Every structure is written in structure tokens, then in C-alpha cells.
Amino acid sequence: MKKMEQHEFEYALKMLDVELDKKGMSRRDALKLAGLGTASFLLTGGGQEAEAATTAHASDVQGKIVIVGGGLAGISTAVRLTNYLSNPDITIIEPEKKSVSYQPGQTLIGAGVWEKEEIIYENSEFIPNGAKLINDKAISFDPDNNSLTTQRGQTITYDILIIAAGVKMNFGAIKGLEAAGEAYSAGDNSALVKTLNDAGVSSIYTADGAEATWKNMQTFIADAATGKKVNGVFTHPDTAIKCGGAPKKIMFLTDARLRETKGARENATLTFYPNGSKMFGVPEYHDALVNIFEDRDLKWNYQHNLVAIDGEKRIATFDKRWMEQGEWDPDYEEYDQVEKHEMIDIPYDFIHVTPPMKVPDEIGNSALGSNKGWVLVDYETLQHKKFDNVFALGDIAAIPLGKTGGSVRKQYKVVVDNVIAKLENRPLEAKYDGYTVCPLLTSLSTVMLAEFDWTNKPTPSFPLDPTKERWLWWLLKVYALKPMTVIGMLSTGRA
Ligand SMILES: Cc1cc2nc3c(=O)[nH]c(=O)nc-3n(C[C@H](O)[C@H](O)[C@H](O)COP(=O)(O)OP(=O)(O)OC[C@H]3O[C@@H](n4cnc5c(N)ncnc54)[C@H](O)[C@@H]3O)c2cc1C
């Protein structure tokens, strides 16, 4: 572990202990209660991370491994590969010098709990021995000849290619926000934020945008506190998105912040307009979320997709859909169901936009991308469906439910095992089971830890009702999950 991180980690643990102490609880007791006994590095201060179950073994196999994308998935995979390969030959291609490797922190920044600086890292700090970083962008792919080309014209060949290039936020697809274009979470997004700010739009989906969200939220709260009736609008688009819970989390935190200021909450109407027709795919979490919405006087309207923003007039236009009974079908002896649409204008004082998301064009339109762009891999082995020396993981992979850091934490172990097996000409035995986790921040002191997998059932890791909001999960979210990610995955590749 690097010196600065050790210091940061110790500070986080100290804060965790102070909070637990207020309730007369030790860290060991809290982790035991949470069923997190195996997270030994939280008990020992980072020295002895518990190694995860893995089929990988130390290997002398040789092979040139190229990783496209140096975000959470790319770096963690590189680090873990160097744990097992005695002669690693790994190249990471990443255009950004700085990265947001703990993007969940953007939600906390958007609500004024953290500062942006707390989640920005220099990519070069995490490059392990045995790997080199090329600060460039992969722009064309020739998987039949095991090669790719970068923006600066370098041709790079490989034995194994790992695609971990994440998703892009496509704000420009919303009419009125064309100038905002496309963005990654990291990088300099000041121009994007200016375009959004001019239209009164907030979004925690970039680090810069998260910082601006907190400023806009404070203005919204101050207006409500003066007695002005204000309207807060929260959206969820019609594409797959990373962290499906985040659009609701920022709404809960806005509600919580409004309640802190005397006289503000009663003047604010907060409404969620998701494209879908449920709060959450897993029925148990859906029900729990509906209860929270009702309890906090939060409103919602399903099947509304944001299509346009009129920044000057502060109006959001949604494509509203619903089903109506159509013609009688004598063959099936039932009425057809016809989808209807209507454009609805909603005025806003504060709007949090979760943008449509897409695969970067250079990958989505290449031989590696599917019709919709996502990189098609076998759900379990994470091996590309057409090119057997290509693997993909993280947000860019065409895997149901998988766009969270929690999924990456499971997937990178599978990729490492299977890459080594492939180089050794063994069958690919490691399998991803679809696990994902969404710590739903439901207030400024509670989190509902929604864990689930492809069975669409809650899959709690802990012996506690997963549909309950808990202060303990808040502590873990705010103090422990970032060190677990930064140290457990990015620095050591073991968590
Ligand atoms: C607001 C928000 C809240 C979230 N909350 C949670 C949460 O509570 N829990 C949770 O588990 N997850 C959460 N997530 C999701 C989680 O952060 C992501 O799923 C995770 O970061 C995905 O990692 P990745 O490596 O696939 O993508 P990223 O970390 O985004 O990295 C992709 C990298 O690829 C690079 N790249 C792109 N194109 C190219 C190219 N052509 N050539 C080379 N490099 C390229 C990019 O520059 C980038 O650095 C949240 C995300 C956001 C934005």
C-alpha cells in the first residue's frame, strides 16, 4: 500500500471507530454484526487482506496482455494479474492522466458530504510493477490480426486483449443539451458543466458535475426556505446506466438536505421521472423503495423519458408512454395492446439529469462491439463471443445488471483466472454469477444495501434483512467502501 493511502486509510478507520464508539460498539463487533468478518484488512489497518476464493495459481506462462481502459476494472485487473504472473507483460492504454476510481463518491459530493478532491487519483500511481501505462486512446481495432491502433498512431499487438473502457455519458442526445456532448466521469468536464449550469441542469455522473450539483442544490434549498414553492425533478433515461440506484440516491439526499433547513422541505415538490415502470428490478427492493418514497412524500411518474431541456424557460420535456386497448383480435380472441406517447412539459427549479449512456464509438462501432455497441462476452467466462483471446469487464461489457463497481469486484477475478487459463491452454473454469450491489443512500445517515444477482432475488452477504435502511451501512459506505476499493482492488488486487 502506498504511503499516502495508508494515511488516508487509517484516517477513515479512525473516523469509523469514532462513530461506532458513540454507539458503544467496536469495529470488530460492527463487522461481525454485518457479517463482514472476512474483511480482515478493515480490522488490521490494511496489512493482511483476505484473499478471495480463486482458481488462479502462480504461473510462469508468457504472453502480451493489453488492457484498454485504466479505470476501476482495467487497473484492478492489471494489478491482480501481476499477483499471479511471474513474468507479467501488461500494457494499459488510458487517455486520462487522472481518474475517478471511486465514482460512488460522486453521489456523496453531489450532496455536500465529500469534496471532489477525495476521489481523484493519478492513474500512474496505481500502475503495478510488470505493467506499463500508455497515455493514449485506442481508436481502431483489428482483432483478426491481434492488433489495435492508438490516437497518436501507435500500433500495438497482443496475445490477450482486455476491454475495460467503461461507458460515456451522452448528454448531447438530449435536445437543448447538444453542446454538452459526451463525457467520461473523469477528465476536465468544466465546459460540460458550464453548458449544464446555463440550463439549470445538475448531474452527479461526472466528478465536476457532482461538485456543481451540490452548489445548485444549496440554491434550491435556500429558495425553498424563503417560502418560494419550488419543483425538484429527477430523471432516469432509456438506456442501460451505471449504478441504476444513483438517480434515486441523489433524490433521497436532496430530500434529506431540504429537511435540515427550517421551512424548506414543505415548499419543495420532489418528483422522480424514470423511463421504466418500477423502482427496482428486484421486487423486494422495489417494494421497500416505494415505502420510502411514500414515507418521505416523494412523488414519482413511471414511463417518462427525458427528451429535451429548455434551459431558458427551465422546462423539461418527457416522452410519456402508456398502453391502451386497441382493436379486437379475432384470431387470439383478445384486444391488442397499443403503446401511446405524449410529450409532457414539466417546469423545474432544480433538475438532476441521469444522461443516456453509450459505449465509446471507437469500440462500439468496431468489430468488438455489438449492434448496440456493448462488447458481447459470455456472461459467465467474460470471454468475447467472437474473438477467443479478447475479454471484457466492467461497464462496457454486455452483461445484464453488471454496471457497478460491486460487479467489477467479482468480474476482475474471473477475468484474471480465465486469461491465465487461456494463456496456459486450459479450459476457462472461472465463472461470474451475476452478483451486483447497490448501496442505496436513503438519507444522510442510512443506506439500504441492495445485493442481487441474475435470479432477481436479494442475495444478502450478511445475516440481516437487506430491505432495511441501516446506519451501519451508511458508516461502511462513507468510511470503508472507498478504502476497500482503492486499497483492496486498485492497489493490491485482492479484495
Ligand atoms: C454517480 C455514480 C454512482 C455510483 N455508485 C456506485 C455504487 O454505489 N456502487 C457501485 O458498486 N458502483 C457505483 N457506480 C458505478 C461504478 O463506479 C462503475 O461501475 C465502475 O467505475 C466501472 O468501472 P469501469 O472500469 O468499467 O469504468 P471506468 O471506471 O469508468 O473506467 C473506464 C476507463 O476507460 C477509459 N477509456 C475509455 N475509452 C477508451 C479508449 N478508447 N482507449 C483507452 N481507454 C479508454 C476511460 O478514460 C476510463 O478511465 C457509480 C457510478 C457513478 C457515476
Ligand as a Chemical Component Dictionary entry (heavy atoms), coordinates in Angstrom:
data_LIG
# 
_chem_comp.id                   LIG 
_chem_comp.type                 NON-POLYMER 
_chem_comp.pdbx_formal_charge   0 
_chem_comp.three_letter_code    LIG 
# 
loop_
_chem_comp_atom.comp_id 
_chem_comp_atom.atom_id 
_chem_comp_atom.alt_atom_id 
_chem_comp_atom.type_symbol 
_chem_comp_atom.charge 
_chem_comp_atom.model_Cartn_x 
_chem_comp_atom.model_Cartn_y 
_chem_comp_atom.model_Cartn_z 
_chem_comp_atom.pdbx_ordinal 
LIG C1  C1  C 0 -22.658 8.688  -9.685  1  
LIG C2  C2  C 0 -22.215 7.260  -9.653  2  
LIG C3  C3  C 0 -22.514 6.485  -8.546  3  
LIG C4  C4  C 0 -22.113 5.159  -8.488  4  
LIG N1  N1  N 0 -22.399 4.434  -7.367  5  
LIG C5  C5  C 0 -21.982 3.165  -7.272  6  
LIG C6  C6  C 0 -22.188 2.420  -6.073  7  
LIG O1  O1  O 0 -22.747 2.923  -5.099  8  
LIG N2  N2  N 0 -21.749 1.140  -6.026  9  
LIG C7  C7  C 0 -21.095 0.572  -7.071  10 
LIG O2  O2  O 0 -20.698 -0.597 -6.976  11 
LIG N3  N3  N 0 -20.880 1.247  -8.231  12 
LIG C8  C8  C 0 -21.301 2.522  -8.354  13 
LIG N4  N4  N 0 -21.050 3.240  -9.507  14 
LIG C9  C9  C 0 -20.562 2.537  -10.707 15 
LIG C10 C10 C 0 -19.075 2.256  -10.725 16 
LIG O3  O3  O 0 -18.331 3.386  -10.366 17 
LIG C11 C11 C 0 -18.699 1.799  -12.132 18 
LIG O4  O4  O 0 -19.486 0.680  -12.445 19 
LIG C12 C12 C 0 -17.229 1.429  -12.256 20 
LIG O5  O5  O 0 -16.422 2.557  -12.072 21 
LIG C13 C13 C 0 -16.950 0.815  -13.631 22 
LIG O6  O6  O 0 -15.583 0.642  -13.845 23 
LIG P1  P1  P 0 -15.010 0.582  -15.344 24 
LIG O7  O7  O 0 -13.549 0.343  -15.180 25 
LIG O8  O8  O 0 -15.814 -0.325 -16.163 26 
LIG O9  O9  O 0 -15.239 2.030  -15.935 27 
LIG P2  P2  P 0 -14.472 3.385  -15.566 28 
LIG O10 O10 O 0 -14.005 3.339  -14.140 29 
LIG O11 O11 O 0 -15.371 4.484  -15.977 30 
LIG O12 O12 O 0 -13.171 3.357  -16.476 31 
LIG C14 C14 C 0 -13.195 3.327  -17.879 32 
LIG C15 C15 C 0 -11.879 3.925  -18.371 33 
LIG O13 O13 O 0 -11.704 3.627  -19.761 34 
LIG C16 C16 C 0 -11.081 4.729  -20.384 35 
LIG N5  N5  N 0 -11.336 4.669  -21.836 36 
LIG C17 C17 C 0 -12.497 4.917  -22.479 37 
LIG N6  N6  N 0 -12.342 4.768  -23.808 38 
LIG C18 C18 C 0 -11.061 4.409  -24.008 39 
LIG C19 C19 C 0 -10.298 4.106  -25.172 40 
LIG N7  N7  N 0 -10.838 4.153  -26.385 41 
LIG N8  N8  N 0 -8.994  3.784  -25.032 42 
LIG C20 C20 C 0 -8.433  3.712  -23.790 43 
LIG N9  N9  N 0 -9.117  3.984  -22.649 44 
LIG C21 C21 C 0 -10.412 4.335  -22.768 45 
LIG C22 C22 C 0 -11.729 5.933  -19.702 46 
LIG O14 O14 O 0 -10.924 7.097  -19.818 47 
LIG C23 C23 C 0 -11.851 5.442  -18.256 48 
LIG O15 O15 O 0 -10.737 5.817  -17.467 49 
LIG C24 C24 C 0 -21.400 4.591  -9.572  50 
LIG C25 C25 C 0 -21.074 5.382  -10.693 51 
LIG C26 C26 C 0 -21.469 6.709  -10.727 52 
LIG C27 C27 C 0 -21.087 7.561  -11.918 53 
# 
loop_
_chem_comp_bond.comp_id 
_chem_comp_bond.atom_id_1 
_chem_comp_bond.atom_id_2 
_chem_comp_bond.value_order 
_chem_comp_bond.pdbx_ordinal 
LIG C1  C2  SING 1  
LIG C2  C3  SING 2  
LIG C2  C26 DOUB 3  
LIG C3  C4  DOUB 4  
LIG C4  N1  SING 5  
LIG C4  C24 SING 6  
LIG N1  C5  DOUB 7  
LIG C5  C6  SING 8  
LIG C5  C8  SING 9  
LIG C6  O1  DOUB 10 
LIG C6  N2  SING 11 
LIG N2  C7  SING 12 
LIG C7  O2  DOUB 13 
LIG C7  N3  SING 14 
LIG N3  C8  DOUB 15 
LIG C8  N4  SING 16 
LIG N4  C9  SING 17 
LIG N4  C24 SING 18 
LIG C9  C10 SING 19 
LIG C10 O3  SING 20 
LIG C10 C11 SING 21 
LIG C11 O4  SING 22 
LIG C11 C12 SING 23 
LIG C12 O5  SING 24 
LIG C12 C13 SING 25 
LIG C13 O6  SING 26 
LIG O6  P1  SING 27 
LIG P1  O7  DOUB 28 
LIG P1  O8  SING 29 
LIG P1  O9  SING 30 
LIG O9  P2  SING 31 
LIG P2  O10 DOUB 32 
LIG P2  O11 SING 33 
LIG P2  O12 SING 34 
LIG O12 C14 SING 35 
LIG C14 C15 SING 36 
LIG C15 O13 SING 37 
LIG C15 C23 SING 38 
LIG O13 C16 SING 39 
LIG C16 N5  SING 40 
LIG C16 C22 SING 41 
LIG N5  C17 SING 42 
LIG N5  C21 SING 43 
LIG C17 N6  DOUB 44 
LIG N6  C18 SING 45 
LIG C18 C19 SING 46 
LIG C18 C21 DOUB 47 
LIG C19 N7  SING 48 
LIG C19 N8  DOUB 49 
LIG N8  C20 SING 50 
LIG C20 N9  DOUB 51 
LIG N9  C21 SING 52 
LIG C22 O14 SING 53 
LIG C22 C23 SING 54 
LIG C23 O15 SING 55 
LIG C24 C25 DOUB 56 
LIG C25 C26 SING 57 
LIG C26 C27 SING 58 
# 
